[in-house]
Amino acid sequence: MKISTIIKAGLHLSKLVLNLVFIWLTLGWKVRKARKAFEKELIKGGMPKEAAKKLGKKYSSVKDEVMKQLWSSVKKFRG
């Protein structure tokens, strides 16, 4: 195998990892903002604060599930 092929593969792999980290950070920030806005609207609508927070946690759990599946697919590809 040529050294240039190995270098190109390494560059593409590092770009992929950086994109995944960027997606993880961006998704976390967007989900946090959406969850807080959702909870605020529920509370404004008359729902108790604890119930609104319980429903808001579903946003985070969905994000966590998506990221878990993404990372597991990366691990399967790698190994």
C-alpha positions as CSV (number, residue, x, y, z in Angstrom):
1,M,0.0,0.0,0.0
2,K,1.3,3.4,-0.9
3,I,2.1,5.9,1.8
4,S,0.1,8.6,0.0
5,T,-3.0,6.3,0.3
6,I,-2.5,5.9,4.0
7,I,-2.0,9.7,4.5
8,K,-5.2,10.4,2.5
9,A,-7.2,7.8,4.5
10,G,-5.9,9.4,7.7
11,L,-6.9,12.8,6.6
12,H,-10.4,11.7,5.7
13,L,-10.8,9.8,8.9
14,S,-9.7,12.8,11.0
15,K,-12.2,15.0,9.0
16,L,-14.9,12.5,9.8
17,V,-14.1,12.5,13.5
18,L,-14.1,16.3,13.6
19,N,-17.5,16.4,11.8
20,L,-18.9,13.9,14.3
21,V,-17.6,16.0,17.3
22,F,-19.1,19.1,15.7
23,I,-22.5,17.3,15.2
24,W,-22.4,16.2,18.8
25,L,-21.7,19.7,20.1
26,T,-24.3,21.4,17.9
27,L,-27.0,18.8,18.5
28,G,-26.5,19.1,22.2
29,W,-26.8,22.9,22.1
30,K,-29.9,22.9,19.9
31,V,-31.6,20.2,21.9
32,R,-31.0,22.1,25.1
33,K,-32.5,25.3,23.7
34,A,-35.5,23.4,22.3
35,R,-36.1,21.6,25.6
36,K,-36.0,24.8,27.6
37,A,-38.3,26.6,25.2
38,F,-40.7,23.6,25.2
39,E,-40.7,23.6,29.0
40,K,-41.3,27.3,29.2
41,E,-44.3,27.1,26.8
42,L,-45.8,24.2,28.8
43,I,-45.5,26.2,32.1
44,K,-47.0,29.2,30.4
45,G,-49.9,27.0,29.3
46,G,-50.6,26.1,32.9
47,M,-48.8,22.8,33.3
48,P,-46.9,22.2,36.6
49,K,-43.2,22.8,36.5
50,E,-42.2,19.3,37.4
51,A,-44.4,17.7,34.8
52,A,-43.0,20.1,32.1
53,K,-39.5,19.2,33.1
54,K,-40.4,15.5,32.9
55,L,-41.7,15.9,29.4
56,G,-38.7,18.0,28.5
57,K,-36.3,15.3,29.5
58,K,-37.6,13.2,26.6
59,Y,-35.9,15.7,24.2
60,S,-32.5,14.9,25.8
61,S,-33.2,11.1,25.9
62,V,-34.0,11.1,22.1
63,K,-30.7,13.0,21.4
64,D,-28.8,10.6,23.6
65,E,-30.3,7.6,21.7
66,V,-29.4,9.1,18.3
67,M,-25.9,9.8,19.4
68,K,-25.5,6.3,20.8
69,Q,-26.6,4.8,17.5
70,L,-24.3,7.0,15.6
71,W,-21.3,6.1,17.7
72,S,-22.1,2.4,17.6
73,S,-22.2,2.5,13.8
74,V,-18.8,4.2,13.8
75,K,-17.5,1.5,16.1
76,K,-18.9,-1.2,13.8
77,F,-17.3,0.4,10.8
78,R,-14.0,0.7,12.6
79,G,-13.8,-2.7,14.1
